[in-house]
Amino acid sequence: MSLAFQAVMAILSCLANLPHIIKILLVLANLPTTAAFQDPNVFPDIPFKVFSDFVENTFGPTVSLSTVLLLVFSVLENPELFSLHARQQCPKYERENRSTGFSWMKHLACVLQDRLADNSQQLFQKHDLGKESTSDQALTVISTKLVALAQILQFYPSDGKGNFLGKLQPVSQKAIQPTLVICPDSAECETMSCNPRSLLQATKTRDIPRVTLIKNLVMYENVPVLTGKCPVCQTLYYADHERTPNLTEENQWNRVYLNSAKYFKVGQALWVDRLFSNAVMNAMYSFHASAAAYMEFWNNSFWKPQDVTCRKISRRQVWQAFVQESVRTIAAQSQLNLELRDGLSIDEVTKEAFELLGENGIIPAADKHACSECTQVYKRTADIITGDDPAAVAGNDEN
């Protein structure tokens, strides 16, 4: 018997003697953290003229683009509902009859009618309803149109001969994801000593960086980052800051951290929106989470190993987002845009920001604030003295 086999048997023997709850926890700890989902269907790729003719012949002449898009996505985001309706229309077994009603679809029709309110008349043509039509008849008409819309979108699990083709799967919206560009928020130069001139593109096309952008909790790849430049004062305009010449030191530049920025650069090739940075800051304040803990939470929740375009984030990127959002939040309360020397490291930024924004050591946002979470009575000796090895404690500690 080999030593390796003896070691494995010894481990199994130890595990057999563990309490059941410990065994369960060990099993859960080794389960994969991502659930297995079936691949979604591709977004409907029908000719636009076919779709346009259907809309024109089905809905009212005043139907708006927003209403049409609302109907399309209401259909595509409810595959389970249309599967239930289609299966009810396709009997397969004894005593199973084809339903002539729209019991499932009427609920979606009712919600749409309530949401459109007075604009729900856009869904009907003149001949759809009579003068004495009831609300139930109106829901039946809307349900009929929704099923027809699903069929024209090829999102209906029936072949028209009474055969049920199986449960519908969700539809991927990657094909219609917007093409995003990160660019300055300013449309003209805002330097006080300069005329409000239009900005020039500061980067040649071949040198424009392509980055990953996290917006609304979704990762977008290959997003170009554009930079503006004033041809007179030479100020550079980025999406999250401005780079201006230092008026007192030659060949030196200052960085103005814009409170109005929509996106932040938090890594060499990673930008995030304010939703992400706010979530980082709130998690650290509300849950006392560390940058490493939030990194783990994000990667476990949103990272998809089967998606090659989805990347993990690092602890440093989370910390960068926290500092960027904190600086702007505090600066906004002081009604100023923080201006520091350009090229500072993140640690230097925090020190310089505290010097400028911390009024005599007190951040205005924290003035007169005290709670049991952040304020504790000083104790020279801990209440509980553990048996930890003092040699493992960094620094000098009596206990």
Summary of the structure (lengths in Angstrom):
residues: 399
radius of gyration: 30.4
end to end distance: 49.0
largest distance: 90.6
contacts: 950
relative contact order: 0.07
helix: 41%
strand: 13%
